[in-house]
């Protein structure tokens, strides 16, 4: 079927430099491989280059030097329509018209497939996406009548209606309460495709991510599993926070706990 999902995609960023229009360096010397089906969390302080990295991944920006590739193909050589079928994006500033019904909004994700998918395939893909995020039965609801968590899930559903191989999330838990944040990332983790997400709440990283990329001043300073990349030394150096490993006594799951270090000047 023309709208069937692709296999999870591999992303490679090799020798990446990216400069702003004024020549200011945003990213320098970045090498990063994201394996098919991997969930990667991108973290770092404000101004570290996180959003620029994401925009390079879906070709909103082009590197000043280096190469971004998807499954071995140079991203810039892939036609925009094919990129739109392969890579779905949920941005922090997505503000769809609240008068849209949920069905109409999620249907926007089918636009890249319109030339080669049937109306039946489009409806099936949109219905599958709504079921996947737990919004079945709300098809006729307007977006402005949904809760914040429902709107975030609608954004994921619109993206998944594209049947992508890669999902890019820019701060997907913004404006959500703690339980809704956890639910959103659990949903993203279970999609079965490659997911790259910028996260600000470090406590959410280890339950979500297979690997973590830590950026500081435009450079990749750590990359690996959460317990490795978010070591006490890295967290103190990059975020000026203390970090402690913790095991949930109820589930046995390894977590990280973060705290503000005592002010050395007050000792």
NUMAR-20785 format. One line per 2 residues: number of its first residue (from 1); for each residue x, z, y of N, C-alpha, C, CB. Coordinates in steps of 0.02 Angstrom, whole numbers, plus 50000, padded with zeros to 5 digits. Each point is the difference from the previous one (the first is absolute). Glycine has a CB too. Example, Ala and Ser with C-alpha at 12.3 -4.5 7.8 and 13.67 -1.06 7.14 Angstrom:
BEGIN
1	50660,50390,49716,49955,50000,50059,50045,50000,50060,49905,50062,49941  50077,49902,50112,50042,50003,50059,49961,50037,50055,50059,49892,49968 $
***
This chain:
BEGIN
1	50043,50000,49940,49957,50000,50060,50044,50000,50062,49908,50061,49939  50075,49901,50110,50043,49992,50058,50010,50064,50039,49962,49884,50006 $
3	49992,50163,49990,50006,50061,50039,50023,50059,49958,49911,49958,50074  50116,50028,49866,50023,50055,49958,50061,50033,50031,49955,49942,49898 $
5	50055,50123,50089,50057,50035,50031,50065,49974,49973,49929,50101,50016  50122,49899,50027,50066,49981,49979,50035,50060,49969,50006,49913,50090 $
7	50048,50074,49873,50041,50054,49974,50033,50036,50060,50021,49938,49890  49992,50127,50104,50033,50036,50055,50063,49965,50022,49954,50107,49957 $
9	50057,49890,50109,50056,49962,50027,50062,50043,50010,49918,49927,50056  50139,50038,49943,50064,50031,50016,50019,49981,50072,50037,49998,49877 $
11	49990,50050,50160,50021,49988,50069,50074,50016,50006,49884,50028,50043  50154,49927,49988,50070,50012,50012,50015,49989,50074,50030,49965,49883 $
13	50002,50083,50148,50025,49994,50068,50076,50004,49996,49894,50051,50053  50140,49896,49966,50072,49996,49990,50035,49989,50067,49983,49955,49884 $
15	50062,50091,50134,50041,49993,50060,49959,49995,50063,50084,49946,49931  49863,50092,50075,49952,49993,50055,50025,50034,50063,49907,49994,49918 $
17	50097,49967,50136,50004,50026,50068,49937,49975,50037,50129,50002,50000  49844,50041,50042,49944,49977,50042,50010,50029,50070,49922,49993,49901 $
19	50075,49962,50148,50009,50020,50070,49937,49985,50040,50123,49979,49991  49862,50064,50056,49945,49989,50046,50018,49942,50048,49965,50122,49992 $
21	49985,49855,50046,50012,49943,50045,50054,50016,50051,49882,49965,49984  50125,50099,50034,50051,50017,50049,50069,50010,49968,49911,50054,50069 $
23	50095,49930,49866,50063,50005,49966,50014,50068,49969,50041,49917,50078  49913,50130,49933,50010,50067,49972,49992,49999,49924,49958,50051,50107 $
25	50090,49978,49858,49997,50001,49927,49947,50048,49974,50120,49972,49998  49835,50003,49960,49947,50041,49971,50018,50018,49927,49914,49945,50075 $
27	50109,50006,49887,50023,50011,49931,50069,49970,49993,49881,49999,49955  50163,50036,50009,50068,49977,49991,50022,50006,49927,50026,50033,50119 $
29	49999,49912,49854,50032,50001,49935,49957,50026,49944,50104,50014,50059  49833,49967,49939,49953,50028,49952,49997,49958,49937,49933,50047,50094 $
31	50081,49985,49850,49993,49969,49934,49951,50043,49959,50118,49950,50004  49829,50019,49971,49948,50039,49966,49965,49955,49949,49984,50074,50101 $
33	50011,49950,49837,49964,49965,49948,49940,50042,49979,50106,49942,49960  49835,50027,50037,49939,50034,49980,49975,49965,49937,49970,50033,50120 $
35	50028,50004,49825,49985,49970,49935,49925,49986,49993,50098,50061,49952  49883,49891,50004,49930,49986,49989,49961,50062,49978,50031,49883,49970 $
37	49913,50130,50062,49958,50057,49983,50023,50066,50028,49973,49939,49900  50082,50061,50137,50027,50063,50028,49960,50022,50061,50114,49969,49958 $
39	49879,50096,50050,49972,50028,50062,50057,50029,50041,49889,50027,49943  50125,49941,50113,50054,50021,50044,49972,50032,50063,50074,49908,49955 $
41	49949,50152,50060,49984,50033,50063,50058,49990,50048,49927,50086,49942  50058,49891,50119,50050,49992,50052,49990,50056,50050,50004,49873,49985 $
43	50048,50168,50024,49994,50058,50044,50059,50000,50049,49940,50065,49910  50051,49973,50143,50052,50007,50051,49969,50024,50064,50067,49909,49947 $
45	49973,50117,50099,49973,50023,50064,49975,49942,50042,50079,50097,49997  49886,49920,50057,49975,49948,50046,50059,49958,50024,49903,50073,50035 $
47	50086,49861,49967,50052,49955,50024,50053,49982,49949,49980,50048,50109  50009,49972,49828,50051,49986,49949,49998,49928,49976,49991,50118,49965 $
49	49954,49845,50047,49995,49931,49979,49952,49988,49943,50115,49987,50037  49843,50063,49948,49955,49996,49942,49950,49942,50007,50012,50124,49984 $
51	49954,49872,50072,49949,49948,50009,50033,49931,50003,49926,50082,50060  50132,49913,49970,50036,49936,50001,50016,49978,49929,50048,50027,50112 $
53	49973,50019,49845,50014,49983,49931,49938,49972,49966,50089,50090,49995  49854,49944,50015,49938,49975,49970,49983,49931,50024,49959,50117,49990 $
55	50048,49872,50075,49982,49934,50028,50046,49945,49975,49955,50058,50101  50106,49959,49882,50045,49951,49969,49975,49982,49930,50096,50044,50067 $
57	49876,50005,49898,49977,49990,49931,49942,49950,49997,50037,50116,49971  49919,49885,50080,49944,49952,49998,50006,49945,50052,49928,50092,49958 $
59	50134,49898,50066,50018,49942,50042,49968,50001,50069,50012,49936,49896  49965,50121,50126,49979,50006,50070,50061,49994,50046,49902,50074,49967 $
61	50155,49950,50008,50063,49992,50035,50049,49963,49955,49980,50106,50065  50070,49863,49967,50053,49967,49963,50066,50037,50013,49940,49889,50007 $
63	50101,50119,49941,50063,50036,50011,50047,49961,50046,49988,50052,49887  50050,49984,50152,50052,49969,50041,50056,49974,49956,49972,50075,50096 $
65	50042,49962,49851,50049,49979,49950,49976,50025,49933,50095,50002,50084  49922,49962,49863,49981,50021,49933,49940,49963,49974,50048,50112,50025 $
67	49926,49911,49917,49948,49963,49965,49951,50048,49968,50080,49905,49979  49856,50080,50029,49947,50035,49965,49972,49951,49948,49971,50074,50101 $
69	50024,49948,49837,49974,49956,49948,49948,50035,49958,50109,49939,49998  49843,50022,49977,49948,50023,49955,50008,49963,49934,49920,50026,50097 $
71	50091,50012,49850,50011,49969,49934,50052,49945,50004,49882,50026,49969  50171,49987,50069,50056,49954,50003,49992,49943,50050,50021,50028,49885 $
73	49923,49966,50148,49988,49947,50048,50006,50026,50071,49924,49942,49918  50111,50022,50124,50007,50019,50070,49930,50004,50031,50115,49945,50008 $
75	49870,50112,50022,49933,50011,50027,49982,49949,50053,50013,50122,49976  50036,49858,50065,49986,49952,50053,49986,49930,49973,50073,50067,50075 $
77	49946,49920,49862,49987,49934,49970,49933,49997,49965,50122,49986,49986  49843,50070,50010,49934,50002,49968,49948,49985,50053,50039,50085,49913 $
79	49916,49869,50074,49950,49981,50048,49956,50060,50019,50000,49883,49954  49978,50121,50109,49961,50058,50022,49939,50014,49957,50038,49975,50113 $
81	49926,49972,49864,49941,50012,49960,50019,50032,49933,49943,49901,50055  50111,50076,49915,50022,50030,49937,50022,50072,50012,50034,49887,49956 $
83	50001,50126,50099,50019,50069,50015,49939,50044,50006,50102,49958,50060  49845,50015,49971,49939,50039,50008,49967,50015,49934,49985,49949,50112 $
85	50024,50008,49839,49973,50014,49934,50042,50051,49961,49951,49885,49999  50114,50116,50015,50045,50042,49962,50008,50070,50030,50060,49897,49966 $
87	49935,50109,50100,50015,50063,50034,49940,50021,50042,50124,49972,50003  49850,50087,49984,49945,50028,50039,50027,50057,50043,49915,49968,49911 $
89	50056,50039,50148,50025,50049,50049,49942,50043,50025,50093,49922,50034  49918,50143,49967,49953,50046,50032,50040,50036,50054,49927,50015,49895 $
91	50060,49969,50168,50039,50027,50056,49967,50061,50030,50042,49887,50023  49999,50153,50012,49975,50060,50032,49954,49985,50059,50103,50059,49963 $
93	49903,49881,50065,49960,49983,50059,49943,49952,49984,50101,50017,50069  49882,49976,49866,49944,49957,49982,49935,50030,50028,50060,49962,49894 $
95	49906,50000,50149,49939,50025,50031,49945,49947,49993,50067,50070,50083  49905,49922,49858,49947,49950,49991,49938,50019,50039,50046,49974,49886 $
97	49914,49976,50131,49937,50010,50036,49955,50045,49958,50011,49887,50057  49969,50170,49971,49958,50047,49964,49932,49974,49981,50060,50087,50060 $
99	49919,49856,49969,49935,49971,49983,50001,49962,49935,49975,49993,50121  50085,49992,49854,50006,49965,49936,49973,50043,49943,50100,49936,50043 $
101	49866,50032,49910,49982,50037,49939,50062,50003,49956,49878,49962,50007  50120,50086,49946,50056,50007,49954,50012,49934,49962,49975,50124,49989 $
103	49971,49844,49989,50007,49937,49964,50035,49947,50042,49897,50028,49935  50082,49966,50128,50031,49950,50044,50073,50015,50012,49889,49981,50055 $
105	50127,50082,49955,50069,50019,50014,50045,49986,49940,49960,50088,50080  50019,49934,49862,50041,49990,49940,50006,49925,49985,49965,50112,49955 $
107	49983,49850,50062,50002,49928,49990,50055,49966,50040,49879,50004,49977  50144,50028,50076,50055,49970,50039,50063,49993,49958,49951,50050,50104 $
109	50056,49992,49846,50058,49995,49956,50000,49938,49957,50003,50121,50000  49941,49844,49997,49996,49939,49959,50019,49937,50038,49911,50056,49934 $
111	50102,49950,50131,50014,49941,50041,50058,49959,49972,49958,50063,50099  50098,49968,49879,50055,49958,49973,49982,49960,49938,50076,50083,50047 $
113	49868,49935,49920,49981,49966,49938,49943,49950,50010,50037,50102,49938  49936,49893,50122,49939,49963,50010,50005,49927,49980,49974,50077,50092 $
115	50085,49893,49915,50007,49929,49985,49999,49986,49925,50064,49987,50105  49948,50064,49854,50006,49985,49928,49960,50047,49956,50111,49954,50025 $
117	49854,50094,50003,49958,50045,49961,49927,49984,50012,50088,50090,50005  49870,49923,49945,49929,49989,50007,49968,50060,50033,49999,49926,49899 $
119	49940,50066,50127,49964,50056,50030,49990,50055,49949,49942,49921,50079  50047,50060,49859,49991,50051,49948,50063,50040,49990,49917,49926,49943 $
121	50141,50041,50057,50063,50035,49993,50012,50047,50060,50046,49903,49934  49936,50073,50126,50008,50042,50059,49957,50063,49995,50024,49898,50068 $
123	49914,50094,49911,49956,50059,49993,50026,50048,49947,49902,49929,50036  50122,50043,49909,50026,50042,49946,50061,50039,50023,49957,49918,49915 $
125	50088,50049,50122,50060,50033,50024,49983,50056,50049,50064,49894,49984  49888,50093,50061,49980,50051,50048,49965,50058,49965,49988,49911,50088 $
127	49970,50074,49863,49967,50053,49963,50050,50042,49960,49899,49929,49993  50149,50038,49976,50052,50037,49963,50039,50046,50047,50008,49905,49917 $
129	50007,50069,50142,50039,50040,50048,49961,50061,50023,50059,49896,50037  49876,50096,49976,49959,50058,50020,49996,50051,49944,49934,49926,50076 $
131	50059,50051,49863,49997,50047,49943,50066,50036,49992,49916,49926,49944  50139,50038,50066,50066,50029,49991,50012,50060,50047,50041,49887,49966 $
133	49933,50108,50095,50012,50055,50048,49941,50048,50005,50073,49922,50064  49877,50070,49893,49944,50047,49999,49949,49990,50054,50077,50078,49950 $
135	49913,49860,50073,49952,49987,50053,49940,49959,49976,50093,50005,50081  49899,49987,49854,49942,49963,49974,49936,50036,50022,50066,49958,49901 $
137	49884,50003,50117,49937,50029,50023,49995,50006,50075,49995,50061,49895  50061,49928,50140,50000,50004,50073,50005,49931,50033,50052,50113,49991 $
139	49935,49835,49971,50013,49932,50023,49967,49984,50067,50009,49967,49882  49932,50058,50131,49965,49982,50061,50014,50048,50058,49911,49950,49929 $
141	50130,50100,50059,50015,50048,50054,50046,49968,50052,49987,50095,49919  50000,49921,50145,50045,49978,50053,50062,50043,50001,49902,49961,50068 $
143	50154,50009,49953,50062,50037,50001,49997,50062,50045,50060,49894,49978  49903,50100,50077,49997,50057,50046,49958,50058,49973,50016,49920,50093 $
145	49952,50071,49848,49963,50054,49970,50039,50035,49945,49895,49939,50027  50166,50037,49959,50041,50028,49946,50044,50056,50027,49998,49890,49941 $
147	50020,50155,50015,50048,50053,50019,50069,49970,50006,49930,50087,49941  50117,49953,50087,50068,49976,50008,50031,49982,49933,50012,50071,50101 $
149	49977,49972,49848,50027,49985,49934,49969,49937,49969,50020,50121,49985  49915,49869,50026,49967,49940,49974,50026,49938,50035,49898,50067,49975 $
151	50115,49937,50090,50027,49942,50035,50070,49983,49976,49931,50030,50100  50109,50021,49886,50067,49987,49973,49995,49967,49931,50045,50098,50064 $
153	49909,49926,49895,49990,49969,49934,49974,49928,50007,49978,50114,49950  49981,49875,50101,49975,49932,50012,50059,49954,50018,49889,50045,50039 $
155	50159,49980,49998,50059,49960,50016,50039,49981,49937,50006,50057,50111  50001,49991,49843,50033,49986,49937,49960,49948,49960,50049,50117,49998 $
157	49884,49890,50002,49958,49953,49964,50006,49930,50028,49921,50093,49974  50079,49901,50093,50008,49934,50031,50067,49969,49979,49930,50037,50099 $
159	50122,50005,49899,50065,49974,49979,50000,49980,49926,50054,50073,50085  49914,49967,49873,50001,49985,49928,49955,49941,49983,50023,50120,49978 $
161	49929,49864,50065,49959,49940,49989,50043,49937,50004,49901,50060,50047  50157,49945,49985,50046,49944,50001,50032,49988,49932,50023,50024,50120 $
163	49971,50024,49834,50034,49996,49935,50075,49991,50010,49896,49952,49948  50136,50093,50091,50071,49990,50016,50045,50026,49945,49972,50009,50121 $
165	50092,49975,49884,50050,50029,49956,50039,50056,50036,50009,49891,49939  49984,50112,50127,50035,50050,50041,49952,50026,50052,50112,49944,49982 $
167	49887,50123,50027,49959,50031,50051,50046,50039,50047,49901,50008,49922  50091,49979,50143,50039,50033,50052,49954,50046,50039,50082,49903,50008 $
169	49936,50161,49996,49959,50050,50035,50041,50032,50056,49934,50023,49894  50040,49972,50167,50033,50031,50058,49962,50063,50019,50042,49887,50041 $
171	49986,50170,49939,49970,50066,50014,49927,50002,49977,50078,50014,50098  49909,49978,49838,49931,49995,49976,49961,50065,50004,50039,49911,49926 $
173	49995,50146,50084,49965,50064,50001,49987,50026,50070,50052,50026,49891  49962,49934,50160,49986,50021,50069,49927,50021,50008,50091,49923,50041 $
175	49897,50131,49994,49933,50023,50020,49957,50022,49940,50008,49922,50096  50023,50092,49847,49963,50024,49942,50013,50074,49989,50004,49885,49948 $
177	49946,50150,50024,50011,50070,49983,50044,50004,49938,49888,50033,50051  50139,50026,49932,50049,50005,49946,49976,49972,49933,50044,50098,50057 $
179	49893,49916,49924,49976,49975,49935,49993,49924,50002,49941,50109,49980  50034,49865,50076,49992,49928,50006,50068,49965,49998,49895,50016,50066 $
181	50156,50016,49962,50068,49972,49997,50023,49995,49928,50026,50047,50113  49966,50007,49850,50021,50001,49930,49962,49948,49959,50029,50122,50010 $
183	49906,49873,50002,49959,49951,49964,50021,49929,50016,49905,50081,50001  50111,49905,50062,50020,49934,50021,50064,49979,49963,49946,50017,50113 $
185	50103,50028,49884,50063,49982,49968,49993,49997,49925,50061,50053,50095  49896,49988,49876,49987,49995,49928,49969,49932,49984,49985,50125,49992 $
187	49970,49852,50051,49970,49934,49992,50054,49946,50003,49892,50042,50050  50151,49961,50001,50052,49950,50008,50048,50000,49940,49991,50012,50125 $
189	50022,50047,49849,50046,50005,49943,49972,49967,49938,50044,50106,50048  49890,49894,49945,49970,49974,49939,49980,49927,50002,49961,50113,49981 $
191	50060,49850,50070,49978,49930,50007,50033,49952,49952,49979,50025,50119  50078,49993,49854,50033,49957,49952,50040,49943,50030,49910,50029,49924 $
193	50103,49973,50141,50041,49949,50033,50056,50036,50038,49900,49920,50010  50144,50041,50019,50054,50027,50041,49971,50025,50066,50085,49922,49946 $
195	49931,50140,50072,49974,50030,50062,50058,50026,50042,49890,50031,49942  50112,49949,50121,50049,50025,50048,49962,50034,50056,50084,49907,49971 $
197	49929,50158,50039,49961,50038,50049,50046,50041,50045,49906,50006,49919  50082,49989,50146,50031,50046,50048,49959,50064,50000,50045,49904,50072 $
199	49989,50152,49919,49967,50066,50000,50036,50046,50049,49963,49985,49880  49998,50053,50157,50029,50050,50045,49999,50070,49971,49964,49930,50095 $
201	49986,50085,49863,49995,50066,49970,50044,50001,49938,49882,50016,50044  50175,50017,49960,50048,50000,49944,49972,50034,49938,50092,50000,50083 $
203	49861,50046,49927,49972,50035,49942,49959,49953,49955,49998,50105,50068  49982,49838,49959,49960,49952,49961,50043,49952,49960,49911,50010,50085 $
205	50154,49990,49928,50043,49948,49971,50008,50007,49925,50060,49995,50108  49958,50065,49868,50016,50006,49929,49939,49988,49954,50089,50081,50033 $
207	49849,49939,49985,49944,49982,49957,49985,49925,49997,49953,50112,50025  50068,49851,50027,49983,49929,50005,50055,49954,49975,49929,50028,50095 $
209	50132,49985,49924,50053,49950,49997,50041,50004,49936,50004,50002,50123  50015,49939,49851,50051,49996,49948,50069,50006,50032,49925,49927,49929 $
211	50082,50041,50130,50064,50002,50035,49986,50007,50075,50055,49928,49911  49996,50096,50124,49994,50013,50072,50059,49966,50035,49940,50111,49979 $
213	50044,49856,50077,50052,49973,50044,50000,50042,50064,49988,49882,49952  50067,50150,50063,50006,50043,50059,50039,49961,50053,49996,50107,49930 $
215	49972,49882,50127,50032,49966,50056,50018,50049,50055,49936,49896,49973  50121,50092,50058,50020,50040,50058,50039,49954,50047,50004,50108,49932 $
217	49973,49887,50129,50032,49958,50051,50013,49929,49975,50054,50102,50046  49897,49871,49917,50003,49931,49978,50041,49987,49938,49985,49973,50115 $
219	50039,50080,49853,50041,49992,49940,49967,50035,49941,50104,49992,50071  49907,49980,49870,49976,50030,49938,50051,50053,49980,49938,49894,49964 $
221	50041,50170,50040,50047,50054,49986,49989,50031,49931,50004,50024,50122  49939,49961,49846,49988,50024,49932,49948,49956,49968,50030,50119,50032 $
223	49976,49870,49902,49952,49960,49964,50002,50022,49927,50013,49902,50080  49930,50119,49894,49998,50021,49931,49935,50038,49986,50125,50005,49997 $
225	49870,50026,49944,49941,50041,49985,49992,50055,50053,50013,49975,49877  49925,50049,50134,49989,50048,50053,50046,50061,49999,49883,49963,49998 $
227	50128,50067,49943,50041,50060,49997,50073,49986,50017,49922,50044,49914  50099,49894,50077,50068,49980,50016,50006,49979,50073,50018,49965,49882 $
229	49938,49989,50140,50005,49974,50068,49986,50053,50053,49966,49889,49956  49986,50156,50028,49983,50054,50047,50037,50064,49980,49886,49948,50022 $
231	50179,50047,49972,50040,50059,49985,50000,50047,50060,50072,49933,49920  49945,50129,50069,50003,50049,50054,50047,49976,50056,49975,50093,49918 $
233	50081,49878,50062,50049,49977,50049,49973,49943,50042,50092,50036,49923  49875,49915,50044,49973,49943,50037,49944,50021,50046,50032,49925,49906 $
235	49923,50116,50069,49943,50022,50041,50024,50040,50061,49927,50003,49897  50123,50040,50094,50026,50038,50056,50034,49953,50051,50016,50101,49925 $
237	50022,49850,50051,50036,49956,50045,49954,49952,50038,50098,50008,49924  49850,49966,50041,49957,49948,50030,49941,50029,50037,50035,49924,49909 $
239	49934,50129,50063,49938,50026,50028,50008,50069,50032,49940,49934,49914  50119,50097,50080,50011,50068,50025,49949,50049,49969,50046,49953,50107 $
241	49941,50036,49828,49954,50043,49963,50036,50026,49937,49900,49935,50043  50075,50122,49931,50022,50024,49936,49955,49972,49946,50046,50106,50052 $
243	49982,49882,49889,49962,49971,49944,50015,50039,49937,50003,49886,50054  49944,50131,49909,50008,50040,49939,49960,49967,49944,50016,50106,50068 $
245	50016,49884,49874,49962,49976,49942,49954,50054,49973,50093,49922,49971  49849,50057,50003,49949,50048,49977,49964,49969,49941,49986,50049,50117 $
247	49998,49991,49834,49961,49977,49943,49930,50029,50003,50104,49989,49930  49845,49967,50071,49931,50024,50001,49987,50038,49935,49963,49902,50073 $
249	50020,50162,49931,49991,50039,49938,49939,49978,49960,50054,50096,50057  49898,49870,49975,49940,49979,49964,50010,49935,49963,49932,50058,50086 $
251	50109,49897,49944,50007,49933,49970,50070,49986,49975,49912,49962,50076  50137,50078,49945,50069,49987,49982,50032,49943,50039,49972,50041,49888 $
253	49992,49933,50161,50025,49944,50040,50052,50024,50050,49891,49941,49986  50163,50022,50021,50052,50016,50048,49979,49979,50070,50088,49988,49911 $
255	49917,50056,50136,49982,49987,50069,50056,50022,50047,49877,50014,49971  50118,49966,50091,50048,50021,50051,49962,50038,50054,50076,49902,49976 $
257	49952,50153,50046,49971,50041,50053,50048,49997,50060,49941,50077,49917  50030,49914,50142,50041,49993,50061,49984,50055,50048,50004,49876,49984 $
259	50047,50146,50053,49990,50054,50048,50048,49990,50058,49964,50080,49909  50017,49947,50149,50044,49997,50058,50055,50052,49992,49905,49960,50074 $
261	50157,50020,49932,50055,50049,49991,50001,50049,50057,50067,49916,49939  49958,50145,50049,50005,50049,50054,50046,49974,50055,49979,50093,49918 $
263	50005,49926,50143,50039,49979,50058,50067,50036,49998,49896,49977,50068  50158,49985,49923,50066,50032,49994,50016,50041,50062,50037,49908,49926 $
265	49938,50071,50132,50017,50035,50062,49968,50068,50003,50013,49892,50058  49934,50120,49900,49966,50065,50003,50029,50051,49954,49898,49941,50030 $
267	50152,50038,49929,50030,50047,49953,50046,50048,50035,49993,49914,49911 $
***
